[in-house]
Amino acid sequence: MTEDIYYRAQKEFCAREKVPMFASSSCNHMERWIHDDRYGKLQSLGEMMIEKYGDNALLKASSSHIISCPTCNKSWCD
């Protein structure tokens, strides 16, 4: 899987703000609370951000600290 612009935007945000990078480049949503067709579906960070934030996805990725999966909310900072 190649690095998407959303993941790169998050890396740049973290470097600029001097915060640790927690965002994962992908997630398969294997959390027990996922009871729909997203369970086990591997998605890139970009796909997840677009699904959750639509047209504002790139802005969100470049301006906020992402610490959990946008789809299943699995913590990436633990």
C-alpha positions as protocol buffer text, in pm:
chain_id: "A"
residue {
  index: 1
  type: MET
  ca { x: 0 y: 0 z: 0 }
}
residue {
  index: 2
  type: THR
  ca { x: 144 y: 339 z: -95 }
}
residue {
  index: 3
  type: GLU
  ca { x: 143 y: 635 z: 140 }
}
residue {
  index: 4
  type: ASP
  ca { x: -164 y: 848 z: 71 }
}
residue {
  index: 5
  type: ILE
  ca { x: -187 y: 1226 z: 88 }
}
residue {
  index: 6
  type: TYR
  ca { x: -394 y: 1209 z: 408 }
}
residue {
  index: 7
  type: TYR
  ca { x: -129 y: 1006 z: 588 }
}
residue {
  index: 8
  type: ARG
  ca { x: 142 y: 1239 z: 458 }
}
residue {
  index: 9
  type: ALA
  ca { x: -62 y: 1543 z: 570 }
}
residue {
  index: 10
  type: GLN
  ca { x: -87 y: 1392 z: 919 }
}
residue {
  index: 11
  type: LYS
  ca { x: 290 y: 1328 z: 928 }
}
residue {
  index: 12
  type: GLU
  ca { x: 355 y: 1688 z: 830 }
}
residue {
  index: 13
  type: PHE
  ca { x: 110 y: 1816 z: 1094 }
}
residue {
  index: 14
  type: CYS
  ca { x: 281 y: 1610 z: 1366 }
}
residue {
  index: 15
  type: ALA
  ca { x: 627 y: 1731 z: 1262 }
}
residue {
  index: 16
  type: ARG
  ca { x: 513 y: 2093 z: 1247 }
}
residue {
  index: 17
  type: GLU
  ca { x: 338 y: 2075 z: 1586 }
}
residue {
  index: 18
  type: LYS
  ca { x: 613 y: 1861 z: 1744 }
}
residue {
  index: 19
  type: VAL
  ca { x: 370 y: 1589 z: 1855 }
}
residue {
  index: 20
  type: PRO
  ca { x: 419 y: 1213 z: 1818 }
}
residue {
  index: 21
  type: MET
  ca { x: 278 y: 1047 z: 1507 }
}
residue {
  index: 22
  type: PHE
  ca { x: 17 y: 789 z: 1608 }
}
residue {
  index: 23
  type: ALA
  ca { x: -200 y: 759 z: 1296 }
}
residue {
  index: 24
  type: SER
  ca { x: -177 y: 427 z: 1119 }
}
residue {
  index: 25
  type: SER
  ca { x: -160 y: 412 z: 741 }
}
residue {
  index: 26
  type: SER
  ca { x: -438 y: 151 z: 746 }
}
residue {
  index: 27
  type: CYS
  ca { x: -682 y: -35 z: 971 }
}
residue {
  index: 28
  type: ASN
  ca { x: -892 y: -347 z: 926 }
}
residue {
  index: 29
  type: HIS
  ca { x: -1148 y: -260 z: 1196 }
}
residue {
  index: 30
  type: MET
  ca { x: -1127 y: -591 z: 1383 }
}
residue {
  index: 31
  type: GLU
  ca { x: -1277 y: -446 z: 1701 }
}
residue {
  index: 32
  type: ARG
  ca { x: -1560 y: -640 z: 1864 }
}
residue {
  index: 33
  type: TRP
  ca { x: -1797 y: -342 z: 1852 }
}
residue {
  index: 34
  type: ILE
  ca { x: -1795 y: -330 z: 1469 }
}
residue {
  index: 35
  type: HIS
  ca { x: -2105 y: -519 z: 1360 }
}
residue {
  index: 36
  type: ASP
  ca { x: -2137 y: -415 z: 997 }
}
residue {
  index: 37
  type: ASP
  ca { x: -1960 y: -458 z: 664 }
}
residue {
  index: 38
  type: ARG
  ca { x: -1659 y: -254 z: 785 }
}
residue {
  index: 39
  type: TYR
  ca { x: -1543 y: -541 z: 1012 }
}
residue {
  index: 40
  type: GLY
  ca { x: -1226 y: -689 z: 863 }
}
residue {
  index: 41
  type: LYS
  ca { x: -1224 y: -443 z: 572 }
}
residue {
  index: 42
  type: LEU
  ca { x: -872 y: -305 z: 524 }
}
residue {
  index: 43
  type: GLN
  ca { x: -885 y: 67 z: 451 }
}
residue {
  index: 44
  type: SER
  ca { x: -617 y: 330 z: 408 }
}
residue {
  index: 45
  type: LEU
  ca { x: -617 y: 636 z: 632 }
}
residue {
  index: 46
  type: GLY
  ca { x: -735 y: 840 z: 333 }
}
residue {
  index: 47
  type: GLU
  ca { x: -1033 y: 613 z: 272 }
}
residue {
  index: 48
  type: MET
  ca { x: -1130 y: 632 z: 638 }
}
residue {
  index: 49
  type: MET
  ca { x: -1091 y: 1010 z: 652 }
}
residue {
  index: 50
  type: ILE
  ca { x: -1303 y: 1061 z: 340 }
}
residue {
  index: 51
  type: GLU
  ca { x: -1569 y: 826 z: 476 }
}
residue {
  index: 52
  type: LYS
  ca { x: -1590 y: 1021 z: 803 }
}
residue {
  index: 53
  type: TYR
  ca { x: -1519 y: 1383 z: 700 }
}
residue {
  index: 54
  type: GLY
  ca { x: -1607 y: 1398 z: 329 }
}
residue {
  index: 55
  type: ASP
  ca { x: -1481 y: 1716 z: 161 }
}
residue {
  index: 56
  type: ASN
  ca { x: -1309 y: 1826 z: 483 }
}
residue {
  index: 57
  type: ALA
  ca { x: -1095 y: 1510 z: 511 }
}
residue {
  index: 58
  type: LEU
  ca { x: -766 y: 1659 z: 395 }
}
residue {
  index: 59
  type: LEU
  ca { x: -813 y: 1970 z: 609 }
}
residue {
  index: 60
  type: LYS
  ca { x: -881 y: 1750 z: 913 }
}
residue {
  index: 61
  type: ALA
  ca { x: -575 y: 1532 z: 842 }
}
residue {
  index: 62
  type: SER
  ca { x: -351 y: 1836 z: 810 }
}
residue {
  index: 63
  type: SER
  ca { x: -482 y: 2031 z: 1108 }
}
residue {
  index: 64
  type: SER
  ca { x: -560 y: 1788 z: 1391 }
}
residue {
  index: 65
  type: HIS
  ca { x: -376 y: 1519 z: 1586 }
}
residue {
  index: 66
  type: ILE
  ca { x: -520 y: 1181 z: 1486 }
}
residue {
  index: 67
  type: ILE
  ca { x: -479 y: 930 z: 1769 }
}
residue {
  index: 68
  type: SER
  ca { x: -742 y: 671 z: 1681 }
}
residue {
  index: 69
  type: CYS
  ca { x: -902 y: 507 z: 1381 }
}
residue {
  index: 70
  type: PRO
  ca { x: -1163 y: 740 z: 1226 }
}
residue {
  index: 71
  type: THR
  ca { x: -1384 y: 439 z: 1150 }
}
residue {
  index: 72
  type: CYS
  ca { x: -1368 y: 201 z: 1449 }
}
residue {
  index: 73
  type: ASN
  ca { x: -1209 y: 438 z: 1703 }
}
residue {
  index: 74
  type: LYS
  ca { x: -937 y: 188 z: 1791 }
}
residue {
  index: 75
  type: SER
  ca { x: -669 y: 379 z: 1981 }
}
residue {
  index: 76
  type: TRP
  ca { x: -341 y: 409 z: 1796 }
}
residue {
  index: 77
  type: CYS
  ca { x: -160 y: 577 z: 2085 }
}
residue {
  index: 78
  type: ASP
  ca { x: -177 y: 293 z: 2341 }
}
